[in-house]
Amino acid sequence: MRPRTDVVALVVGLIAVAVAALGLWAAFGAVSWPAVAIAAPLALVVVGLVGLVASRGNP
């Protein structure tokens, strides 16, 4: 039997990595806020899709 994936931990971890990346970007260079305004919603959609795919059961 295969162990189940902890979907909540996966989604929270991906969001934490995105926030940390933004923090590093701000620390080491100028943040392009128009780029963040486009990338942040797209990243949230991708994280949501990853969560949905990871949470579905085996057929």
Buried (B, 14 or more C-beta within 10 A) or exposed (E): EEEEEEBEEBBEEBEEEBEEEBEEBEEEEEEEEEEBEEBBEEBBEEBEEBBEEBEEEEE
